[in-house]
């Protein structure tokens, strides 16, 4: 069984929660993300708020518990926003394995930047 398949099996058994995380500075937010390694979703955007810098992050249940007790968590506020488990599992099933552009002549299409 591939590592990807094992990871998907463990994800299937856990709830996934979207949380809004606010830190007083960009550096504190980066430190938290580097330590905890949450899923940032597609194209994460940190925005200035009255309290500092905020971003939405995705946590599996056990990861959220670890995030709250992380060393860098003292500097951030973690607010659960919604349980996104059902949608999360549907999106995980769409993720393929390997490089879809590995065949000669294939290239990325769409609105993204071509490099």
Buried (B, 14 or more C-beta within 10 A) or exposed (E): EEEEEEEBEEBEEBBBBBBBBBBEEEEBBBBBBEBBEBBBBEEEEBEEEEEBBBBBBBBBBEBBEBBEEBEBBEBBBBEEEEEBBEEBBEEBEEEEEEEEEEEEEEEEEEEEEEE
